[in-house]
Amino acid sequence: MERIGLVGLPNSGKSSLFNALTGGAAAVARHPFSTTETSVGVALVPDQRLDALAKMSASRKVVHAGVELVDIAGLVAGSSTGEGLGNRFLAGIREADAICVVLRAFEDANVPGGTDPLEDLAVLELELVLADLASVEGQLGRRRKAAKADRSLDTQVAALEAARSCLAEGTPLYRSSLSHEAQDALKPYFLLTNKPVLAVVNLGEDAAADHEPVTKPVAEELGSSAEVLGVSVKLEAEAAQLAEADRSELMEGLGLGEGALPRVARAAYRLLGRRTFFTTGEKESRAWTFRHGARAPECAGVIHSDLQRGFIRAEVVHWDELVALGSWAAAREAGKLRLEGKEYQVADGDVLEIRFNV
Protein backbone atom coordinates (compact mmCIF):
# COMPACT_ATOMS: atom_id res chain seq x y z
CA MET A 1 0.00 0.00 0.00
CA GLU A 2 1.39 3.40 -0.98
CA ARG A 3 2.25 5.89 1.73
CA ILE A 4 1.36 9.59 1.82
CA GLY A 5 3.08 11.86 4.30
CA LEU A 6 1.06 14.68 5.89
CA VAL A 7 3.32 17.72 6.25
CA GLY A 8 2.57 21.07 7.86
CA LEU A 9 3.75 23.77 10.21
CA PRO A 10 2.81 23.47 13.90
CA ASN A 11 -0.95 23.95 14.45
CA SER A 12 -1.73 23.63 10.73
CA GLY A 13 -4.30 20.92 11.48
CA LYS A 14 -2.50 17.99 9.88
CA SER A 15 -2.99 15.69 12.88
CA SER A 16 -6.70 16.52 12.96
CA LEU A 17 -6.87 15.74 9.24
CA PHE A 18 -5.06 12.45 9.84
CA ASN A 19 -7.53 11.49 12.58
CA ALA A 20 -10.54 12.42 10.46
CA LEU A 21 -9.32 10.41 7.46
CA THR A 22 -8.13 7.32 9.31
CA GLY A 23 -10.19 7.24 12.49
CA GLY A 24 -6.85 7.43 14.31
CA ALA A 25 -5.95 9.11 17.57
CA ALA A 26 -2.87 11.18 16.82
CA ALA A 27 -2.21 13.79 19.51
CA VAL A 28 -3.83 17.17 18.85
CA ALA A 29 -3.00 20.22 21.00
CA ARG A 30 -2.78 24.00 20.78
CA HIS A 31 0.96 24.07 21.33
CA PRO A 32 3.70 23.33 18.76
CA PHE A 33 5.07 19.81 18.32
CA SER A 34 2.13 17.93 19.78
CA THR A 35 3.12 15.41 17.11
CA THR A 36 6.55 14.12 18.11
CA GLU A 37 6.20 10.55 16.86
CA THR A 38 5.06 9.31 13.47
CA SER A 39 1.48 7.97 13.38
CA VAL A 40 0.39 5.63 10.60
CA GLY A 41 -3.17 4.82 9.54
CA VAL A 42 -5.22 3.81 6.50
CA ALA A 43 -7.74 6.08 4.80
CA LEU A 44 -10.43 4.18 2.92
CA VAL A 45 -11.29 5.52 -0.53
CA PRO A 46 -15.08 5.97 -0.85
CA ASP A 47 -16.32 4.53 -4.14
CA GLN A 48 -19.96 4.59 -5.24
CA ARG A 49 -19.14 2.06 -7.97
CA LEU A 50 -18.18 -0.52 -5.37
CA ASP A 51 -21.27 0.26 -3.31
CA ALA A 52 -23.47 -0.29 -6.37
CA LEU A 53 -21.78 -3.63 -7.16
CA ALA A 54 -22.13 -4.77 -3.55
CA LYS A 55 -25.84 -3.91 -3.56
CA MET A 56 -26.34 -5.75 -6.86
CA SER A 57 -24.58 -8.87 -5.55
CA ALA A 58 -26.06 -8.63 -2.03
CA SER A 59 -22.48 -9.02 -0.81
CA ARG A 60 -21.95 -10.00 2.81
CA LYS A 61 -18.66 -8.08 2.89
CA VAL A 62 -17.50 -4.88 1.18
CA VAL A 63 -13.78 -4.00 1.04
CA HIS A 64 -12.74 -0.54 -0.13
CA ALA A 65 -9.36 0.45 -1.49
CA GLY A 66 -7.15 2.46 0.81
CA VAL A 67 -4.04 4.59 1.08
CA GLU A 68 -1.63 4.65 4.00
CA LEU A 69 -1.30 8.04 5.68
CA VAL A 70 1.57 9.12 7.89
CA ASP A 71 1.25 12.02 10.32
CA ILE A 72 4.79 13.42 10.33
CA ALA A 73 6.25 15.55 13.12
CA GLY A 74 5.80 19.28 12.48
CA LEU A 75 8.19 21.37 10.42
CA VAL A 76 9.47 24.84 11.27
CA ALA A 77 11.80 27.26 9.55
CA GLY A 78 15.25 25.75 9.91
CA SER A 79 14.12 22.11 9.99
CA SER A 80 16.54 21.35 7.15
CA THR A 81 19.40 22.27 9.48
CA GLY A 82 18.01 20.57 12.58
CA GLU A 83 15.63 23.15 14.08
CA GLY A 84 12.52 21.87 15.81
CA LEU A 85 12.32 18.14 15.21
CA GLY A 86 14.51 18.51 12.11
CA ASN A 87 15.89 15.14 11.12
CA ARG A 88 12.89 13.22 12.45
CA PHE A 89 10.67 15.27 10.16
CA LEU A 90 12.91 14.76 7.14
CA ALA A 91 13.21 11.00 7.64
CA GLY A 92 9.43 10.66 7.78
CA ILE A 93 9.02 12.38 4.42
CA ARG A 94 11.76 10.40 2.69
CA GLU A 95 9.84 7.20 3.42
CA ALA A 96 6.61 8.54 1.83
CA ASP A 97 5.58 7.96 -1.79
CA ALA A 98 3.81 11.32 -1.99
CA ILE A 99 3.30 14.41 0.15
CA CYS A 100 0.14 16.15 1.32
CA VAL A 101 0.96 19.66 2.55
CA VAL A 102 -1.56 21.08 5.04
CA LEU A 103 -1.73 24.88 4.91
CA ARG A 104 -3.47 26.82 7.66
CA ALA A 105 -6.05 29.44 6.65
CA PHE A 106 -8.30 29.51 9.73
CA GLU A 107 -8.43 32.17 12.44
CA ASP A 108 -8.36 31.11 16.09
CA ALA A 109 -6.97 33.40 18.77
CA ASN A 110 -6.46 30.40 21.04
CA VAL A 111 -4.25 28.56 18.54
CA PRO A 112 -0.87 30.19 17.85
CA GLY A 113 0.48 30.40 14.33
CA GLY A 114 -0.01 32.33 11.09
CA THR A 115 -3.08 32.11 8.88
CA ASP A 116 -1.65 32.84 5.41
CA PRO A 117 -1.49 29.57 3.43
CA LEU A 118 0.95 31.05 0.91
CA GLU A 119 3.39 31.88 3.71
CA ASP A 120 3.05 28.33 5.04
CA LEU A 121 3.70 26.96 1.57
CA ALA A 122 6.81 29.12 1.15
CA VAL A 123 8.29 27.91 4.46
CA LEU A 124 7.52 24.26 3.73
CA GLU A 125 8.96 24.37 0.24
CA LEU A 126 12.10 26.25 1.30
CA GLU A 127 12.94 23.66 3.96
CA LEU A 128 12.37 20.80 1.53
CA VAL A 129 14.47 22.50 -1.15
CA LEU A 130 17.36 23.19 1.23
CA ALA A 131 17.37 19.60 2.46
CA ASP A 132 17.33 18.30 -1.14
CA LEU A 133 20.09 20.67 -2.21
CA ALA A 134 22.36 19.41 0.57
CA SER A 135 21.56 15.81 -0.39
CA VAL A 136 22.20 16.38 -4.12
CA GLU A 137 25.49 18.16 -3.51
CA GLY A 138 26.60 15.32 -1.29
CA GLN A 139 25.74 12.73 -3.95
CA LEU A 140 27.01 14.56 -7.01
CA GLY A 141 30.75 14.27 -6.32
CA ARG A 142 30.50 10.55 -5.60
CA ARG A 143 28.40 9.87 -8.68
CA ARG A 144 30.76 11.80 -10.94
CA LYS A 145 33.69 9.79 -9.67
CA ALA A 146 31.85 6.49 -10.09
CA ALA A 147 30.72 7.46 -13.61
CA LYS A 148 34.34 7.61 -14.81
CA ALA A 149 34.47 3.84 -14.41
CA ASP A 150 30.82 3.14 -15.25
CA ARG A 151 29.38 5.21 -18.08
CA SER A 152 25.89 3.87 -17.38
CA LEU A 153 25.82 6.34 -14.47
CA ASP A 154 26.02 9.34 -16.81
CA THR A 155 22.22 9.63 -16.85
CA GLN A 156 22.12 9.89 -13.05
CA VAL A 157 24.94 12.44 -13.01
CA ALA A 158 23.12 14.59 -15.57
CA ALA A 159 19.89 14.33 -13.57
CA LEU A 160 21.66 15.32 -10.34
CA GLU A 161 23.28 18.31 -12.06
CA ALA A 162 19.92 19.45 -13.44
CA ALA A 163 18.33 18.98 -10.01
CA ARG A 164 21.04 21.03 -8.32
CA SER A 165 20.45 23.91 -10.74
CA CYS A 166 16.70 23.92 -9.99
CA LEU A 167 17.14 23.60 -6.24
CA ALA A 168 19.80 26.32 -6.11
CA GLU A 169 17.23 28.68 -7.60
CA GLY A 170 14.78 27.73 -4.82
CA THR A 171 12.52 25.63 -7.07
CA PRO A 172 11.13 22.34 -5.73
CA LEU A 173 11.65 19.54 -8.25
CA TYR A 174 7.93 18.81 -8.49
CA ARG A 175 7.46 22.40 -9.75
CA SER A 176 10.49 22.33 -12.05
CA SER A 177 10.82 21.75 -15.78
CA LEU A 178 12.83 18.56 -15.29
CA SER A 179 11.86 15.82 -17.72
CA HIS A 180 10.07 12.68 -16.54
CA GLU A 181 13.20 10.75 -17.45
CA ALA A 182 15.34 12.95 -15.18
CA GLN A 183 12.84 12.66 -12.33
CA ASP A 184 12.86 8.87 -12.72
CA ALA A 185 16.66 8.85 -12.65
CA LEU A 186 16.53 10.72 -9.33
CA LYS A 187 14.21 8.25 -7.58
CA PRO A 188 17.03 6.19 -6.00
CA TYR A 189 18.04 9.30 -4.04
CA PHE A 190 14.64 9.71 -2.31
CA LEU A 191 14.65 13.47 -2.73
CA LEU A 192 11.89 15.20 -0.79
CA THR A 193 10.67 17.48 -3.60
CA ASN A 194 10.80 14.73 -6.23
CA LYS A 195 7.46 13.39 -5.02
CA PRO A 196 3.92 14.19 -6.17
CA VAL A 197 2.16 16.78 -4.00
CA LEU A 198 -1.42 17.45 -2.85
CA ALA A 199 -2.16 20.73 -1.03
CA VAL A 200 -4.98 20.88 1.54
CA VAL A 201 -5.92 24.40 2.66
CA ASN A 202 -7.36 24.16 6.19
CA LEU A 203 -10.28 26.61 6.23
CA GLY A 204 -12.28 28.24 8.95
CA GLU A 205 -15.83 26.92 9.31
CA ASP A 206 -17.25 30.13 7.80
CA ALA A 207 -15.31 29.52 4.56
CA ALA A 208 -16.14 25.81 4.17
CA ALA A 209 -19.05 26.31 1.76
CA ASP A 210 -17.29 28.96 -0.34
CA HIS A 211 -13.58 28.32 -0.22
CA GLU A 212 -12.47 29.64 -3.62
CA PRO A 213 -11.38 33.10 -2.39
CA VAL A 214 -9.00 31.36 0.02
CA THR A 215 -7.82 28.44 -2.11
CA LYS A 216 -7.52 30.28 -5.44
CA PRO A 217 -4.22 32.07 -4.61
CA VAL A 218 -2.67 28.74 -3.62
CA ALA A 219 -3.96 27.07 -6.78
CA GLU A 220 -2.58 29.90 -8.90
CA GLU A 221 0.79 29.68 -7.16
CA LEU A 222 1.09 25.93 -7.68
CA GLY A 223 -0.46 25.86 -11.16
CA SER A 224 -0.53 22.35 -12.61
CA SER A 225 2.14 21.10 -10.20
CA ALA A 226 -0.30 20.05 -7.48
CA GLU A 227 -4.01 19.62 -6.83
CA VAL A 228 -5.43 22.03 -4.24
CA LEU A 229 -8.40 21.22 -1.99
CA GLY A 230 -10.13 23.45 0.55
CA VAL A 231 -11.20 21.67 3.76
CA SER A 232 -12.52 22.83 7.12
CA VAL A 233 -10.61 20.16 8.99
CA LYS A 234 -12.20 20.98 12.35
CA LEU A 235 -15.72 20.71 10.97
CA GLU A 236 -14.99 17.52 9.05
CA ALA A 237 -13.19 15.94 12.01
CA GLU A 238 -16.22 16.59 14.20
CA ALA A 239 -18.54 15.16 11.53
CA ALA A 240 -16.35 12.07 11.19
CA GLN A 241 -17.21 11.15 14.79
CA LEU A 242 -20.92 10.92 13.98
CA ALA A 243 -22.87 7.96 12.69
CA GLU A 244 -23.03 7.87 8.90
CA ALA A 245 -26.67 9.00 8.69
CA ASP A 246 -26.08 11.90 11.09
CA ARG A 247 -22.88 12.86 9.29
CA SER A 248 -24.63 12.95 5.91
CA GLU A 249 -27.45 15.06 7.37
CA LEU A 250 -24.98 17.53 8.86
CA MET A 251 -22.98 17.83 5.63
CA GLU A 252 -26.11 18.35 3.56
CA GLY A 253 -27.46 20.89 6.05
CA LEU A 254 -24.26 22.92 5.69
CA GLY A 255 -24.36 22.68 1.90
CA LEU A 256 -21.20 20.57 1.78
CA GLY A 257 -22.61 17.50 0.03
CA GLU A 258 -20.58 14.40 0.84
CA GLY A 259 -17.98 16.55 2.59
CA ALA A 260 -14.37 17.11 1.72
CA LEU A 261 -12.77 14.07 3.32
CA PRO A 262 -13.84 11.66 0.55
CA ARG A 263 -12.41 14.14 -1.96
CA VAL A 264 -9.12 14.22 -0.08
CA ALA A 265 -8.92 10.42 0.00
CA ARG A 266 -9.71 10.13 -3.72
CA ALA A 267 -7.25 12.91 -4.60
CA ALA A 268 -4.52 11.14 -2.63
CA TYR A 269 -5.31 7.95 -4.51
CA ARG A 270 -5.08 9.71 -7.90
CA LEU A 271 -1.88 11.41 -6.82
CA LEU A 272 -0.16 8.05 -6.74
CA GLY A 273 -1.27 7.14 -10.26
CA ARG A 274 -3.45 4.29 -9.06
CA ARG A 275 -6.58 2.84 -10.62
CA THR A 276 -9.28 0.47 -9.41
CA PHE A 277 -10.76 -2.77 -10.66
CA PHE A 278 -13.44 -4.77 -8.87
CA THR A 279 -14.48 -8.29 -8.02
CA THR A 280 -18.01 -8.94 -6.84
CA GLY A 281 -20.13 -11.78 -5.56
CA GLU A 282 -22.39 -12.82 -2.68
CA LYS A 283 -19.45 -13.44 -0.38
CA GLU A 284 -17.59 -10.20 -1.08
CA SER A 285 -17.33 -7.13 -3.28
CA ARG A 286 -13.84 -5.63 -3.27
CA ALA A 287 -11.96 -2.74 -4.83
CA TRP A 288 -8.43 -3.63 -5.90
CA THR A 289 -5.68 -1.10 -6.53
CA PHE A 290 -3.45 -1.42 -9.58
CA ARG A 291 -0.83 0.55 -11.45
CA HIS A 292 -2.18 2.57 -14.38
CA GLY A 293 -1.33 0.70 -17.58
CA ALA A 294 -1.03 -2.71 -15.91
CA ARG A 295 -1.99 -5.78 -17.93
CA ALA A 296 -4.44 -8.46 -16.84
CA PRO A 297 -1.90 -10.94 -15.34
CA GLU A 298 -0.37 -8.21 -13.17
CA CYS A 299 -3.83 -7.25 -11.90
CA ALA A 300 -4.57 -10.92 -11.23
CA GLY A 301 -1.42 -10.96 -9.11
CA VAL A 302 -2.84 -8.15 -6.99
CA ILE A 303 -5.49 -10.63 -5.85
CA HIS A 304 -3.07 -13.55 -5.39
CA SER A 305 0.29 -14.55 -6.84
CA ASP A 306 -1.15 -17.92 -7.95
CA LEU A 307 -3.63 -16.12 -10.20
CA GLN A 308 -0.79 -14.31 -11.97
CA ARG A 309 1.42 -17.40 -12.21
CA GLY A 310 -1.35 -19.55 -13.68
CA PHE A 311 -3.24 -16.84 -15.58
CA ILE A 312 -5.26 -18.13 -18.57
CA ARG A 313 -7.71 -15.34 -19.30
CA ALA A 314 -9.98 -12.79 -17.66
CA GLU A 315 -13.70 -12.29 -18.08
CA VAL A 316 -14.22 -8.53 -18.11
CA VAL A 317 -17.19 -6.18 -18.00
CA HIS A 318 -17.33 -2.51 -17.05
CA TRP A 319 -18.97 -1.88 -13.70
CA ASP A 320 -21.83 0.31 -15.01
CA GLU A 321 -22.83 -2.24 -17.67
CA LEU A 322 -22.85 -4.99 -15.06
CA VAL A 323 -24.97 -2.98 -12.61
CA ALA A 324 -27.40 -2.00 -15.37
CA LEU A 325 -27.89 -5.66 -16.35
CA GLY A 326 -28.19 -6.78 -12.74
CA SER A 327 -25.98 -9.87 -12.58
CA TRP A 328 -22.92 -11.60 -14.00
CA ALA A 329 -25.18 -14.20 -15.67
CA ALA A 330 -27.30 -11.51 -17.32
CA ALA A 331 -24.15 -9.81 -18.61
CA ARG A 332 -22.98 -13.09 -20.10
CA GLU A 333 -26.36 -13.70 -21.76
CA ALA A 334 -26.35 -10.16 -23.18
CA GLY A 335 -22.91 -10.68 -24.68
CA LYS A 336 -21.36 -7.93 -22.57
CA LEU A 337 -18.64 -10.11 -21.05
CA ARG A 338 -15.32 -9.99 -22.90
CA LEU A 339 -12.64 -12.65 -22.79
CA GLU A 340 -9.28 -10.92 -22.49
CA GLY A 341 -5.81 -12.41 -22.59
CA LYS A 342 -2.39 -11.59 -21.18
CA GLU A 343 -1.92 -8.40 -23.20
CA TYR A 344 -5.12 -6.71 -22.06
CA GLN A 345 -4.56 -3.42 -20.25
CA VAL A 346 -7.08 -3.29 -17.44
CA ALA A 347 -9.20 -0.12 -17.37
CA ASP A 348 -10.32 1.79 -14.30
CA GLY A 349 -13.77 0.49 -13.35
CA ASP A 350 -13.42 -2.97 -14.91
CA VAL A 351 -14.96 -5.91 -13.07
CA LEU A 352 -12.81 -9.03 -13.46
CA GLU A 353 -13.20 -12.75 -13.03
CA ILE A 354 -9.85 -14.49 -13.43
CA ARG A 355 -9.46 -17.95 -15.00
CA PHE A 356 -6.22 -19.66 -13.99
CA ASN A 357 -4.52 -23.03 -13.57
CA VAL A 358 -1.56 -23.85 -11.33
Stockholm file with secondary structure:
# STOCKHOLM 1.0

chainA/1-358         MERIGLVGLPNSGKSSLFNALTGGAAAVARHPFSTTETSVGVALVPDQRLDALAKMSASRKVVHAGVELVDIAGLVAGSSTGEGLGNRFLAGIREADAICVVLRAFEDANVPGGTDPLEDLAVLELELVLADLASVEGQLGRRRKAAKADRSLDTQVAALEAARSCLAEGTPLYRSSLSHEAQDALKPYFLLTNKPVLAVVNLGEDAAADHEPVTKPVAEELGSSAEVLGVSVKLEAEAAQLAEADRSELMEGLGLGEGALPRVARAAYRLLGRRTFFTTGEKESRAWTFRHGARAPECAGVIHSDLQRGFIRAEVVHWDELVALGSWAAAREAGKLRLEGKEYQVADGDVLEIRFNV
#=GR chainA/1-358 SS CCEEEEEECTTSSHHHHHHHHHCCCCCCCSSTTCCCSCEEEEEECCCHHHHHHHHHHTCSCEECCEEEEEECCCCCTTGGGTCTTHHHHHHHHHTCSEEEEEEECCCCTTSCSCCCHHHHHHHHHHHHHHHHHHHHHHHHHHHHHHHTTCGGGHHHHHHHHHHHHHHHTTCCGGGSCCCHHHHHHTGGGTCTTSSCEEEEEECCGGGSSCCHHHHHHHHHHHGGGEEEEEECHHHHHHHHTSCHHHHHHHHHHTTCTTCSHHHHHHHHHHHTTEEEEEECCSSCEEEEEEETTCBHHHHHHHHCHHHHHTEEEEEEEEHHHHHHHCSHHHHHHTTCCEEECTTCBCCTTEEEEEEECC
#=GC SS_cons         CCEEEEEECTTSSHHHHHHHHHCCCCCCCSSTTCCCSCEEEEEECCCHHHHHHHHHHTCSCEECCEEEEEECCCCCTTGGGTCTTHHHHHHHHHTCSEEEEEEECCCCTTSCSCCCHHHHHHHHHHHHHHHHHHHHHHHHHHHHHHHTTCGGGHHHHHHHHHHHHHHHTTCCGGGSCCCHHHHHHTGGGTCTTSSCEEEEEECCGGGSSCCHHHHHHHHHHHGGGEEEEEECHHHHHHHHTSCHHHHHHHHHHTTCTTCSHHHHHHHHHHHTTEEEEEECCSSCEEEEEEETTCBHHHHHHHHCHHHHHTEEEEEEEEHHHHHHHCSHHHHHHTTCCEEECTTCBCCTTEEEEEEECC
//
